Amino acid sequence: MERSVSVVVVGIGGFGYSYLKGIFHNGDRCKINIAGVVEPYPENCACIAEIKNRNIPVFRSLQEFYSSSFADFAVIVSPIQFHSDQVCYALEMGSHVLCEKPISATVQDARKMMKARDKSGKILAIGYQWSFSDEIQQLKKNILSGLYGRPKRLKTIVLWSRGVKYYSRSWAGKLRDASGRWILDSIANNAAAHYLHNMFFVTGKSKYISAVPKTVQAELYRANDIENFDTVAARIFTDDNTEMMFFASHAHAAEGKILKFCYEFTEGTIYYSDERGNISFEARLKNGSVIRYNNPSLDSYSKFCRFIEQVGNNEPVSCGPEAAYSHILCVNGMQESMPGIVTFPDNLIKREKLSDGDEVIFVEGLENTLTECYELWKLPSEKGIAWAKAGKEINLTGYSFFPAQTL
């Protein structure tokens, strides 16, 4: 786009600051003017002094912002329970919207957002970074071309320690907020949401949609003192009977992130490994050839610029709400599969100091157990692990409201 565009950033106390930093340091690249920021408690934000020094207007609500201002784009980076209402309001006020992942807490809220988008005539995108990256877009293009054949089964494991400070936020690990709104914050619906979504995204039948989960059976566990789960193991089948396995935990001791996936197709297999920043990403075909991909990471500012360009060029967005819907459908199904979260045995729960002075709560032996489950394509209960409990298989065909049962 040649002309400058205006943006309001909603939620600056955490991840939202990454968008602001990108604009501060690269503003000329996409010609972005910050019309304002929305934060109900700006005095608690570390970046508030810089925002004031730059004379950026600060508002305590979107309603306050739109009562006196306007922005071409709104970036929603608020806690999960506010996504739906804030997105719908920004669309109604005439802004295109980029909403951070996940799309919402529930499937009904996600559909409400799509309806608001259609009514407004504006564009809505969901901020799964990988989906906006050239590497994942190229991978999906190769899959759609038939290069790897048909999908057979996919699996992902994410081991990512999170300290006690991570869960000190008022909504972290919560099922609902004080007003009764669903949050469903968990490792599957927040930090590792990208990697669950990616399995659906790359196997979608066209460029802008994702594969749809048909059934899910989940095992949900916690070591931290939270309402929801910090550890998950799940088996999913999509509407074309592709099997997907997802393992993720914040309850392990090692610092840094371990992320692996293996996507098996009839004509080749795609491997990804990121062990504390050492990244390998390649596909090996049955004919012996190897296709290598670069790091698919994309920073928030570049993602936002890509969205602006797509809107300006009247192109479909890389990840719209339809593409993101499969993830929240699956997460709602996970919660239904095991409504009673299982707490790990006390004798296995340990504490360890992190290098930044924080403390992590972890489960002794969990990393090895989940890694073995990942390698064997088995859930912990199927391996006979003493603390494991099987969840119910949930049929997601026609699933339209969370919760479908009393939780």
VMD Tcl script that draws the C-alpha trace (Angstrom):
set ca {
  {0.00 0.00 0.00}
  {1.36 3.45 -0.91}
  {-0.62 5.60 1.52}
  {-0.06 5.46 5.25}
  {-2.49 3.49 7.37}
  {-3.58 3.96 10.95}
  {-3.80 1.30 13.65}
  {-5.12 0.94 17.16}
  {-3.37 -1.72 19.26}
  {-5.57 -3.31 21.91}
  {-3.64 -4.83 24.82}
  {-0.09 -3.55 25.42}
  {0.71 -5.22 28.72}
  {2.25 -8.31 27.17}
  {2.62 -9.55 23.60}
  {1.01 -6.40 22.21}
  {4.23 -4.50 22.82}
  {5.92 -6.62 20.13}
  {3.68 -4.94 17.54}
  {4.46 -1.50 18.92}
  {8.22 -2.13 18.91}
  {8.04 -3.27 15.30}
  {6.21 -0.10 14.30}
  {8.55 2.11 16.33}
  {11.65 0.63 14.70}
  {10.31 -0.03 11.18}
  {7.42 2.37 10.81}
  {8.46 3.63 7.39}
  {8.39 0.12 5.90}
  {4.60 -0.17 5.93}
  {3.79 3.48 6.62}
  {1.92 2.77 9.83}
  {0.61 5.51 12.09}
  {-0.44 4.53 15.61}
  {-3.81 6.20 16.20}
  {-3.93 4.97 19.78}
  {-3.49 2.09 22.18}
  {-6.15 0.52 24.36}
  {-5.22 -0.80 27.78}
  {-7.49 -0.86 30.84}
  {-4.53 -0.64 33.24}
  {-1.84 1.33 31.36}
  {-0.07 2.28 34.56}
  {0.94 -1.38 34.98}
  {2.58 -1.64 31.53}
  {6.35 -1.48 31.28}
  {6.12 0.34 27.94}
  {3.77 3.14 29.04}
  {6.55 5.73 29.47}
  {7.75 5.18 25.90}
  {4.19 5.42 24.58}
  {3.65 8.71 26.37}
  {7.01 10.04 25.18}
  {5.88 9.36 21.63}
  {2.60 11.19 22.28}
  {0.51 8.17 21.42}
  {-3.05 8.52 22.81}
  {-3.95 5.96 25.47}
  {-7.53 4.76 25.94}
  {-8.98 2.41 28.54}
  {-11.51 0.79 26.19}
  {-12.23 0.40 22.48}
  {-15.47 2.31 22.98}
  {-13.51 5.26 24.33}
  {-11.13 5.10 21.37}
  {-13.81 4.99 18.67}
  {-15.88 7.71 20.33}
  {-13.25 10.24 19.31}
  {-10.90 8.46 16.89}
  {-10.69 6.00 14.01}
  {-8.15 3.49 12.71}
  {-7.93 1.64 9.41}
  {-6.73 -1.42 11.31}
  {-7.21 -2.79 14.80}
  {-4.79 -5.31 16.31}
  {-6.37 -7.28 19.15}
  {-3.81 -8.64 21.61}
  {-6.00 -8.82 24.70}
  {-6.71 -11.90 26.83}
  {-8.69 -14.68 25.12}
  {-12.05 -13.91 26.73}
  {-12.14 -10.44 25.14}
  {-11.29 -11.45 21.57}
  {-14.82 -11.97 20.30}
  {-16.46 -8.79 21.63}
  {-13.51 -6.56 20.74}
  {-13.15 -7.98 17.25}
  {-16.86 -7.60 16.56}
  {-16.87 -4.02 17.83}
  {-13.80 -2.98 15.82}
  {-15.31 -4.48 12.67}
  {-18.59 -2.67 13.33}
  {-16.66 0.59 13.68}
  {-15.15 0.06 10.22}
  {-11.64 -1.24 10.95}
  {-9.97 -4.28 9.42}
  {-8.87 -6.54 12.26}
  {-5.87 -8.73 13.03}
  {-6.68 -10.79 16.13}
  {-3.97 -12.72 17.93}
  {-4.40 -16.45 18.38}
  {-6.53 -18.22 19.39}
  {-9.52 -16.90 17.51}
  {-11.67 -17.09 20.66}
  {-12.44 -19.26 23.67}
  {-15.41 -21.09 22.09}
  {-16.76 -22.13 18.72}
  {-19.88 -20.01 19.18}
  {-17.76 -16.90 19.73}
  {-15.72 -17.72 16.62}
  {-18.85 -17.96 14.49}
  {-20.08 -14.68 15.97}
  {-16.85 -13.07 14.76}
  {-17.29 -14.45 11.24}
  {-20.85 -13.12 11.14}
  {-19.65 -9.66 12.25}
  {-16.96 -9.75 9.57}
  {-19.49 -10.58 6.88}
  {-21.88 -7.85 8.05}
  {-19.14 -5.20 8.20}
  {-17.56 -5.91 4.82}
  {-14.16 -5.60 6.50}
  {-11.34 -8.15 6.70}
  {-10.54 -10.34 9.70}
  {-7.31 -12.30 10.11}
  {-6.09 -14.51 12.96}
  {-2.45 -14.06 13.87}
  {-0.90 -17.51 13.59}
  {2.64 -16.44 12.65}
  {3.58 -19.63 10.84}
  {0.53 -19.41 8.58}
  {1.73 -16.01 7.36}
  {5.31 -17.18 6.78}
  {6.72 -17.92 3.32}
  {8.01 -21.31 4.44}
  {4.69 -22.68 5.69}
  {2.89 -21.20 2.71}
  {5.38 -22.98 0.43}
  {4.99 -26.21 2.38}
  {1.21 -26.02 2.01}
  {1.58 -25.25 -1.71}
  {3.76 -28.33 -2.12}
  {1.24 -30.46 -0.23}
  {-1.67 -29.17 -2.31}
  {0.27 -29.87 -5.51}
  {0.40 -33.55 -4.55}
  {4.19 -33.58 -4.17}
  {3.98 -35.57 -0.93}
  {0.88 -37.57 -1.78}
  {-2.04 -37.88 0.63}
  {-1.70 -37.19 4.37}
  {-1.56 -40.36 6.47}
  {-0.78 -39.25 10.00}
  {0.79 -36.24 11.71}
  {2.27 -35.72 15.18}
  {3.66 -32.82 17.17}
  {5.37 -32.50 20.55}
  {6.02 -29.24 22.41}
  {7.95 -29.19 25.71}
  {8.19 -25.61 26.91}
  {8.87 -24.78 30.53}
  {6.91 -21.86 31.96}
  {7.71 -20.43 35.36}
  {5.43 -19.45 38.21}
  {5.40 -15.83 36.95}
  {3.76 -16.99 33.72}
  {0.76 -18.18 35.70}
  {0.63 -15.09 37.92}
  {-1.42 -13.19 35.32}
  {-5.05 -12.88 36.42}
  {-6.43 -14.99 33.54}
  {-3.59 -17.49 33.01}
  {-4.61 -21.12 33.34}
  {-8.21 -20.13 34.05}
  {-11.41 -21.70 32.72}
  {-13.57 -18.59 33.22}
  {-13.05 -15.03 34.38}
  {-14.82 -13.33 37.29}
  {-17.69 -12.35 34.98}
  {-18.25 -15.94 33.90}
  {-16.78 -15.56 30.40}
  {-14.97 -18.60 29.07}
  {-11.20 -18.24 28.83}
  {-10.01 -21.87 28.51}
  {-6.40 -20.75 28.76}
  {-4.08 -23.73 28.38}
  {-0.93 -24.79 26.60}
  {-3.09 -26.01 23.70}
  {-5.04 -22.76 23.49}
  {-2.16 -20.35 24.01}
  {1.61 -20.96 23.86}
  {1.47 -24.13 21.72}
  {-1.68 -23.22 19.79}
  {0.42 -22.42 16.71}
  {1.62 -26.00 16.41}
  {-1.75 -27.67 16.88}
  {-3.25 -25.27 14.34}
  {-0.43 -25.93 11.88}
  {-1.37 -29.61 11.48}
  {-4.87 -28.61 10.43}
  {-3.66 -25.69 8.33}
  {-1.16 -27.48 6.10}
  {-3.56 -30.37 5.42}
  {-6.49 -28.16 4.44}
  {-8.00 -28.95 1.06}
  {-7.33 -25.46 -0.30}
  {-4.93 -22.61 0.38}
  {-7.17 -20.70 2.75}
  {-8.88 -23.42 4.76}
  {-7.79 -26.05 7.27}
  {-8.59 -29.71 7.71}
  {-11.50 -30.20 10.11}
  {-11.25 -32.38 13.22}
  {-13.92 -35.09 13.29}
  {-13.10 -36.72 16.63}
  {-10.74 -35.98 19.51}
  {-9.69 -37.97 22.56}
  {-7.61 -36.02 25.04}
  {-5.79 -36.56 28.31}
  {-5.47 -33.33 30.30}
  {-3.12 -32.93 33.26}
  {-1.69 -30.23 35.51}
  {1.25 -29.77 37.83}
  {0.84 -26.03 38.38}
  {-1.79 -24.66 40.75}
  {-4.21 -23.65 38.00}
  {-7.80 -24.44 36.99}
  {-7.06 -25.79 33.53}
  {-4.31 -27.99 32.15}
  {-0.60 -27.39 31.55}
  {-0.05 -30.79 29.87}
  {-2.00 -32.48 27.09}
  {-1.85 -35.65 25.03}
  {-4.47 -36.03 22.32}
  {-5.43 -38.14 19.34}
  {-7.45 -36.46 16.61}
  {-8.99 -37.73 13.41}
  {-9.93 -35.29 10.67}
  {-12.88 -35.43 8.31}
  {-10.75 -37.37 5.81}
  {-9.62 -39.84 8.53}
  {-6.10 -38.45 8.89}
  {-4.73 -39.25 12.34}
  {-3.08 -36.47 14.34}
  {-1.29 -36.77 17.69}
  {-0.52 -33.74 19.85}
  {1.66 -33.71 22.97}
  {2.50 -30.54 24.88}
  {3.58 -29.56 28.38}
  {4.75 -26.57 30.39}
  {5.56 -28.90 33.30}
  {9.12 -29.91 32.50}
  {12.30 -28.63 34.03}
  {14.64 -27.83 31.14}
  {14.75 -24.20 30.08}
  {13.97 -23.31 26.48}
  {11.61 -24.91 24.01}
  {11.71 -28.34 22.41}
  {9.41 -28.57 19.40}
  {9.21 -31.44 16.93}
  {6.78 -32.58 14.33}
  {6.55 -35.43 11.86}
  {3.97 -35.30 9.06}
  {3.67 -38.60 7.19}
  {2.27 -38.64 3.65}
  {1.96 -41.46 1.15}
  {4.94 -40.21 -0.88}
  {7.14 -38.62 1.78}
  {7.54 -37.38 5.33}
  {8.09 -33.85 6.63}
  {10.28 -33.38 9.71}
  {10.75 -30.34 11.91}
  {12.95 -30.04 14.99}
  {13.68 -27.01 17.16}
  {15.70 -27.89 20.23}
  {16.42 -24.62 22.04}
  {16.94 -22.71 18.81}
  {18.69 -25.39 16.75}
  {16.25 -25.74 13.87}
  {15.99 -28.41 11.18}
  {13.09 -28.44 8.70}
  {13.03 -30.81 5.73}
  {10.94 -33.26 3.73}
  {12.22 -36.64 2.60}
  {10.46 -38.20 -0.35}
  {10.23 -41.91 -1.09}
  {12.19 -41.36 -4.29}
  {15.19 -40.33 -2.18}
  {15.08 -36.59 -2.74}
  {15.17 -34.11 0.12}
  {13.46 -30.70 0.18}
  {14.74 -28.27 2.80}
  {12.76 -25.37 4.23}
  {14.01 -22.36 6.16}
  {12.97 -21.29 9.65}
  {9.22 -20.55 9.46}
  {9.25 -18.00 12.28}
  {7.82 -14.57 11.51}
  {7.83 -11.57 13.83}
  {4.63 -9.76 14.73}
  {5.44 -6.62 12.75}
  {6.18 -8.54 9.53}
  {2.95 -10.50 9.97}
  {1.00 -7.27 10.39}
  {2.66 -5.76 7.33}
  {1.71 -8.82 5.31}
  {-1.89 -8.46 6.45}
  {-1.92 -4.76 5.49}
  {-0.53 -5.61 2.05}
  {-3.09 -8.35 1.50}
  {-5.95 -6.02 2.40}
  {-4.54 -3.27 0.17}
  {-4.18 -5.66 -2.76}
  {-7.64 -7.18 -2.23}
  {-6.05 -10.58 -1.68}
  {-7.37 -13.30 0.65}
  {-5.56 -13.20 3.98}
  {-3.09 -15.95 4.87}
  {-5.09 -17.06 7.91}
  {-8.69 -16.00 8.20}
  {-11.22 -17.15 10.81}
  {-12.29 -20.13 8.71}
  {-8.70 -21.44 8.72}
  {-8.35 -20.82 12.47}
  {-11.71 -22.39 13.40}
  {-10.45 -25.99 13.37}
  {-8.08 -25.24 16.23}
  {-10.73 -23.90 18.61}
  {-13.13 -26.68 17.58}
  {-10.43 -29.17 18.59}
  {-9.63 -27.36 21.86}
  {-13.30 -27.26 22.86}
  {-13.45 -30.98 22.10}
  {-10.37 -31.59 24.27}
  {-12.06 -29.90 27.21}
  {-15.19 -32.01 26.67}
  {-13.07 -35.17 26.43}
  {-11.71 -34.74 29.96}
  {-13.78 -32.18 31.90}
  {-12.06 -33.16 35.14}
  {-8.40 -32.16 34.81}
  {-6.07 -34.77 36.38}
  {-3.46 -33.44 38.82}
  {-0.11 -35.24 38.67}
  {0.85 -37.24 41.79}
  {2.39 -35.07 44.52}
  {5.52 -37.20 44.74}
  {6.34 -36.46 41.07}
  {5.85 -32.69 41.23}
  {9.14 -30.84 41.74}
  {10.35 -27.23 41.74}
  {13.48 -25.77 40.21}
  {14.94 -22.28 39.88}
  {15.30 -20.81 36.40}
  {18.21 -18.64 35.28}
  {16.06 -15.49 35.40}
  {15.20 -16.07 39.06}
  {11.75 -17.47 38.34}
  {10.75 -20.93 39.50}
  {9.34 -23.75 37.38}
  {7.05 -26.49 38.62}
  {7.70 -29.71 36.73}
  {6.90 -33.41 36.74}
  {9.77 -35.82 37.22}
  {10.17 -38.09 34.19}
  {7.44 -36.36 32.17}
  {9.72 -35.30 29.32}
  {10.83 -38.90 28.73}
  {7.27 -40.23 29.03}
  {5.79 -37.78 26.52}
  {8.71 -38.26 24.15}
  {8.19 -42.04 24.23}
  {4.47 -41.55 23.59}
  {5.31 -39.28 20.66}
  {7.71 -41.83 19.17}
  {5.20 -44.69 19.58}
  {2.06 -42.77 18.50}
  {0.43 -43.65 21.83}
  {-1.39 -41.75 24.56}
  {-0.01 -42.10 28.12}
  {-3.02 -44.21 29.17}
  {-2.31 -46.58 26.27}
  {1.21 -47.12 27.61}
  {-0.11 -48.00 31.04}
  {1.46 -45.02 32.80}
  {0.40 -45.14 36.47}
  {-0.85 -41.54 36.63}
  {-2.55 -41.58 33.21}
  {-6.29 -41.48 32.64}
  {-8.05 -41.94 29.31}
  {-10.43 -39.25 28.10}
  {-13.65 -39.85 26.21}
  {-13.66 -39.76 22.42}
  {-15.69 -36.72 21.38}
  {-17.49 -36.60 18.03}
  {-17.13 -33.07 16.68}
  {-19.40 -33.53 13.65}
  {-22.05 -30.85 13.97}
  {-20.49 -29.52 17.20}
  {-21.71 -25.94 17.55}
  {-21.69 -24.86 21.18}
  {-19.28 -25.12 24.11}
  {-19.89 -26.75 26.46}
  {-22.10 -29.45 25.04}
  {-22.12 -31.00 28.51}
  {-21.92 -29.57 32.02}
  {-18.29 -28.91 32.96}
}
mol new
graphics top color blue
foreach p $ca { graphics top sphere $p radius 0.5 }
foreach p [lrange $ca 0 end-1] q [lrange $ca 1 end] { graphics top cylinder $p $q radius 0.2 }
display resetview
